[in-house]
């Protein structure tokens, strides 16, 4: 029994490391999504609708990426899924505020602005998605095994 637990935890840790490494691609996808927004529809629809559309396309693009990540590197348990989601959320927020403030020079007020749901800023929905996506895909892929 103890040997099985050790093997299982080793597999889970290797997958967590892979999932963390995959996070390194996320900022590039986010930048591409933002570039798409800036170069195409923002001038047509305005800032707030462009922000909302961009959040939706980000959720869609990342959903597609997550599907392939979790198809290849399985989530082993609900705990594993929750841990990956929490790590991705933490890394994303650290990147967003660290890069946004210290590299891009944006004031904290501007960075916090995208979290104001009362003003229609829906960025927090994207953060919710990257947090729950590992669990969602864990459930999807495990329900297929039960139904097969």
Secondary structure in CASP SS format (residue, H / E / C, confidence):
PFRMAT SS
TARGET T0000
AUTHOR 0000-0000-0000
METHOD secondary structure of the structure
MODEL  1
X C 1.00
X H 1.00
X H 1.00
X H 1.00
X H 1.00
X H 1.00
X H 1.00
X H 1.00
X H 1.00
X H 1.00
X H 1.00
X H 1.00
X H 1.00
X H 1.00
X H 1.00
X H 1.00
X H 1.00
X H 1.00
X H 1.00
X H 1.00
X H 1.00
X H 1.00
X H 1.00
X H 1.00
X H 1.00
X H 1.00
X H 1.00
X H 1.00
X H 1.00
X H 1.00
X H 1.00
X H 1.00
X H 1.00
X H 1.00
X H 1.00
X H 1.00
X H 1.00
X H 1.00
X H 1.00
X H 1.00
X H 1.00
X H 1.00
X H 1.00
X H 1.00
X H 1.00
X C 1.00
X H 1.00
X H 1.00
X H 1.00
X H 1.00
X H 1.00
X H 1.00
X H 1.00
X H 1.00
X H 1.00
X H 1.00
X H 1.00
X H 1.00
X H 1.00
X H 1.00
X H 1.00
X H 1.00
X H 1.00
X H 1.00
X H 1.00
X H 1.00
X H 1.00
X H 1.00
X H 1.00
X H 1.00
X H 1.00
X H 1.00
X C 1.00
X C 1.00
X C 1.00
X C 1.00
X C 1.00
X H 1.00
X H 1.00
X H 1.00
X H 1.00
X H 1.00
X H 1.00
X H 1.00
X H 1.00
X H 1.00
X H 1.00
X H 1.00
X H 1.00
X H 1.00
X H 1.00
X H 1.00
X H 1.00
X H 1.00
X H 1.00
X H 1.00
X H 1.00
X H 1.00
X H 1.00
X H 1.00
X H 1.00
X H 1.00
X H 1.00
X C 1.00
X C 1.00
X C 1.00
X C 1.00
X H 1.00
X H 1.00
X H 1.00
X H 1.00
X H 1.00
X H 1.00
X C 1.00
X C 1.00
X C 1.00
X H 1.00
X H 1.00
X H 1.00
X C 1.00
X C 1.00
X C 1.00
X H 1.00
X H 1.00
X H 1.00
X H 1.00
X H 1.00
X H 1.00
X H 1.00
X H 1.00
X H 1.00
X H 1.00
X H 1.00
X H 1.00
X H 1.00
X H 1.00
X H 1.00
X H 1.00
X H 1.00
X H 1.00
X H 1.00
X H 1.00
X H 1.00
X H 1.00
X H 1.00
X H 1.00
X H 1.00
X C 1.00
END
